[in-house]
Amino acid sequence: MRKQLAISIDGPTASGKTSLAYALAARLDMRVLDTGLTYRAVAYAASRGPVSPGRQLFEVLRHEPATPGTRPVSPTVVYHRESIIDDLWSSEVEQHLRAVSADPAWRHDITEYHRTIVEGHERMIAVGRDCATTIMTDADCHIFLTAADAIRRERRRAQHRAQPGRAVHVGPPTRLDDTIREHVARQPHGLVLDTTFLPAVAVLRAVVHHLGARR
């Protein structure tokens, strides 16, 4: 089903994806699906006890996209009817996150779950690491953000200072990042944007201009 407005935002860690997603959603009255939170929620569940891929987990785990027009601006992530949004950056979650992300069965189930969420909303931004090629292949606009490694490391350190539970490490772009970037660059409605020297407001302005030109 074609969405009234669907935008995918991809890019490596600390490239500015989430900041752009929320700013763009507030500007255009959209909802934000931060796909990384679902992976972290599954990792959280794994840290609490054995879990296996399958629909059963998503009967007790729920991720409701954020609505920037509300206060506080925050997605809802619930596990067994309890909010876990403040627990998703613990060391225990970090320990399980890599295994969850690398497991093809988990990736399949989480992707299907995300597709279900996207189908339920007419104006949606999906932000993560492979949205353009999985859950929003027919988006009105695909965006890929990148930035120099040194800048991304500094941004992550700033995030860590504000939220000490978050990991500090930022690696170089992965092969997946390179693949998604090339894919977005080939799309007639795609935009690859280097945010190294751009403040957040300039990134937002560039994307809004691109959307206007595409529409």
C-alpha positions in Angstrom: 0.0 0.0 0.0 1.4 3.4 -1.0 1.9 5.7 1.9 0.7 9.3 1.9 4.3 10.2 2.8 7.1 7.7 3.5 10.7 8.5 4.1 13.7 6.2 4.8 16.8 7.5 6.5 19.9 5.3 6.6 23.6 5.8 7.5 26.4 4.7 9.8 26.4 5.3 13.6 26.4 9.0 14.7 25.9 10.3 11.2 22.9 12.4 12.3 20.1 10.0 11.3 17.9 10.2 14.4 18.3 13.9 14.9 17.2 14.4 11.3 14.3 12.0 11.6 12.8 13.8 14.6 13.3 17.3 13.2 11.8 16.2 9.9 8.9 14.5 11.5 8.1 17.6 13.6 8.3 19.7 10.4 6.1 17.5 8.4 3.8 16.0 11.0 5.0 12.4 10.7 5.8 9.5 13.0 9.2 8.1 13.5 10.1 4.4 13.6 13.6 4.0 15.0 14.4 0.5 13.9 17.5 0.2 16.0 15.3 0.4 19.1 13.5 -2.9 18.1 16.9 -4.6 17.8 17.8 -3.3 21.2 14.5 -4.5 22.6 15.1 -8.0 21.3 18.6 -7.9 22.8 17.1 -6.7 26.1 14.8 -9.7 26.0 17.7 -12.0 25.3 19.6 -10.5 28.3 16.7 -11.4 30.6 16.5 -15.1 29.5 16.6 -17.4 26.5 14.5 -16.2 23.6 14.2 -17.6 20.1 13.2 -16.1 16.8 9.5 -16.4 16.1 6.3 -14.5 16.4 5.9 -15.4 20.1 8.3 -12.7 21.3 6.3 -9.9 19.5 3.3 -10.9 21.5 5.0 -9.6 24.6 7.3 -7.0 23.0 5.8 -3.8 21.5 7.4 -0.9 19.7 5.1 2.1 19.1 6.7 4.8 16.8 7.2 8.3 18.3 4.9 11.1 17.5 6.9 14.4 17.6 3.7 16.4 18.0 3.2 15.0 21.5 5.1 15.7 24.7 7.3 14.0 25.7 8.6 13.1 22.3 9.4 9.5 22.8 8.7 6.1 21.3 7.0 3.4 23.4 8.9 0.2 23.8 7.3 -2.3 26.1 8.3 -5.8 27.2 5.8 -7.9 29.2 3.7 -4.7 29.7 6.6 -2.7 31.3 8.4 0.2 29.6 12.0 -0.7 28.8 12.9 2.5 26.8 15.3 3.6 29.5 17.1 0.2 29.7 18.0 -0.2 26.0 21.6 1.1 26.3 22.8 -1.0 29.2 26.0 -3.1 29.0 23.8 -6.3 29.1 21.9 -5.1 26.0 25.1 -4.2 24.2 26.5 -7.7 24.8 23.5 -9.3 23.1 22.9 -6.7 20.4 25.6 -7.9 18.0 24.4 -11.5 18.1 20.8 -10.4 17.5 21.8 -8.2 14.6 23.9 -10.9 12.9 21.3 -13.6 13.2 19.4 -14.0 9.8 16.3 -15.4 11.6 16.1 -12.4 14.0 16.7 -10.0 11.1 13.9 -11.6 9.1 11.4 -11.5 12.0 12.3 -7.9 13.0 12.0 -6.8 9.4 8.6 -8.3 9.1 7.6 -6.7 12.4 8.8 -3.3 11.1 6.9 -3.7 7.8 3.7 -4.3 9.8 4.3 -1.1 11.8 5.0 0.9 8.6 1.8 -0.4 6.9 -0.2 0.8 9.9 0.6 4.5 9.4 0.1 6.9 6.5 3.0 9.4 7.3 6.0 7.5 8.5 9.8 8.0 8.7 11.8 4.9 9.2 15.4 5.5 10.4 18.1 2.9 10.8 20.8 1.0 9.0 18.9 -0.7 6.1 15.5 0.8 5.8 15.7 1.7 2.1 16.2 -1.9 1.0 14.0 -3.7 3.5 10.9 -2.0 5.0 10.6 1.1 2.8 11.6 0.1 -0.7 8.9 2.2 -2.2 9.4 5.3 0.0 8.7 8.7 -1.5 12.3 9.7 -0.6 15.4 7.7 0.4 18.0 9.6 2.4 21.5 8.4 3.3 23.6 10.4 5.8 27.3 10.1 6.2 30.1 12.0 8.0 33.8 11.7 8.6 34.9 9.1 11.2 36.4 11.7 13.5 33.2 13.8 13.6 31.1 10.7 14.2 33.3 9.7 17.1 32.9 13.2 18.6 29.2 13.1 18.2 29.0 9.7 20.0 31.2 11.0 22.8 28.7 13.9 23.2 25.8 11.4 23.3 27.7 9.4 25.9 28.2 12.5 28.1 24.4 13.2 27.9 23.5 9.5 28.4 26.4 7.7 30.1 24.8 4.3 29.5 25.4 4.5 25.7 28.5 2.9 24.1 31.3 5.3 23.1 32.8 3.2 20.3 32.1 4.2 16.7 33.6 2.0 14.0 34.1 2.8 10.3 31.2 2.4 7.9 30.4 -1.3 7.3 30.0 -3.1 4.0 26.2 -2.9 4.6 26.5 0.9 4.9 28.4 1.1 1.6 25.8 -1.1 -0.1 22.9 1.0 1.2 24.7 4.2 0.2 25.2 3.0 -3.3 21.5 1.9 -3.5 20.2 5.3 -2.3 22.5 7.1 -4.7 21.0 5.2 -7.7 17.4 6.1 -6.8 15.8 9.0 -8.7 14.3 10.1 -5.4 17.4 9.4 -3.3 19.7 11.8 -1.5 23.2 11.1 -0.1 24.3 13.9 2.2 27.7 14.3 3.9 26.9 16.0 7.3 30.6 16.4 8.4 30.5 20.2 8.2 26.7 20.7 8.4 24.8 21.7 11.6 21.6 19.9 12.2 19.5 22.8 10.9 21.4 22.8 7.6 20.8 19.1 7.2 17.1 19.6 7.8 17.0 22.4 5.3 18.7 20.4 2.6 16.4 17.5 3.0 13.2 19.6 3.1 14.5 21.3 -0.1 15.1 17.9 -1.7 11.6 16.7 -0.7 10.1 19.9 -2.2 12.0 19.3 -5.5 11.0 15.7 -5.7 7.3 16.4 -5.0 
